Amino acid sequence: MTKLPTVPGYLRPGQPQGGRTPLALLVPCRPCGVWHRHGAGTMDGPYYKPGDLTHRVAHCPRPVDSYEWVRVQAEPFDPRWMRNRRRAFSVITEAYPWPA
């Protein structure tokens, strides 16, 4: 059985709401061509920290054939990596540096 790669995930703060700033974990998905987004707590109480691993099944609805784990990165999310589409997932742009 082939070991599936681990992909990076990036914590991104959202707009403050009610005195708290929500966090999202953004995961680049090559098969889908979009960023999968998952709630990651708040700035005061994050669910993840850099270096943590989380399973991909919470982020991608496709069968497990391209990646299995997501490693939370310390580097910040770069907004140039994403292009928002109305009523659709956010597209991964050419500026994103895919890991080898």
N, C-alpha and C positions, 0 to 999 in steps of 0.2 A: 504494500500500500504506500502510495506517495504521500509524503508529508506536505500539507498545504502551507503556503506562506502566511506570515503575520503581516497585517497592514497597519499603517499609522492611523491614529485618530487624534483629533485636535479639539481642545476645549475652547469654546467661544462664548463670551458673555453676551447676553441679550439686553434688551431695554429694561431699566429698572421698573419694578412693579410693586407698589405697596411697600416701599422701603427695602426691597430685596432685589438683587440682580440675578436673574436665572442664568444657568449655564447649559449649553448644549454640547454634546459630543458629536463632532462631524467626522464621518468616515468616507473616504473616497472609494467608490466601487467601480472598478474597471469594467466588469460585465454590464452593469446598469448604466454607466456613464454619468452618474449623478452622485451627489453627496447625500448619504443617508444621515439623518438627524435623529438623535435620541436625547431625551432629557438627562441631565447630569447634575441635578441639584441646583444649588445657588453658590454664589461667590463665598458666602459665609459658611456653607455646608455642602461642599462638593461631594458627589458620589465617587469620583475618581481623582487620582493625582498622577502626575507624570510618572511613567514607568509601569503603571497598572496594566493588567491584561483583562479584557472582557471578551466574551464569546460573540462571534459575528451573528449568530442567529437572531439576536435582538435588533439587528440593524439592517439586514438584507433578506428579502423574502425569497430569493433564488435558492435552489438546492446548493448544498455545500460542495462546490466543485472548484472554487477559485481562491477562497481564503477561509480560514477558520477562526483566527484570533485577531483582535484589535489591540495594539499597544498604544496607550495614551502618551502623547508627545509633550515635551517641555516647551518646544518652540510654539510661538503663537500662530494662530490661523491667519493667513494672509487673504484679505478680501478679493484680491486679484485672481485667486484660484476658483472663484465661484461666479457664475452668471445666473441670476434669478430669472425664472420664467413664471409668468402669471399662471396660477392654478396648477403648477407642476413642480416637480422636484427641481432642486438647484443643480445646474449643469456644471461639470468639472471643465475648467477652461484649459487652454494650451499652456498657460503659465504655471500650472501645477507640476512640480518636479517629482514624477513617479519614481518610487524606489526601484532599484534594479532587481 
